[in-house]
Amino acid sequence: MMDKNLAKVVLVCAAAVALSACERAVARSCSTAQDTAVKVSVLADDLNAAEADGRLTSYRLGEIGARIVDAGSRFGAKGNHQSYCAAIDKIRVEAGLR
């Protein structure tokens, strides 16, 4: 149960990083912090559903959460929303959610 709660905290933190990133107009898709926050939120919901269905372990969910936080630190905090969204898309594919 502790791992599941930790994973949720990590995912919420990643969303917070996305929301606090400065906005910069780069392109239509994923051009704002809100765009990336929505993408992270949808991914978090899908990850939690995959864990509930038994497709992901709590350990794997924690690893994925750490990758989301890392992407947020590298791209979201700098306002590089397109790169952040690309990283989230890659995480989604590697987690088998596409």
ABEGO torsion letter per residue (X at the ends): XAAAAAAAAAAAAAAAAAAABBBBBABABGABAAAAAAAAAAAAAAAAAAAAAGABBAAAAAAAAAAAAAAAAAAAAAGBAAAAAAAAAAAAAAAGAX
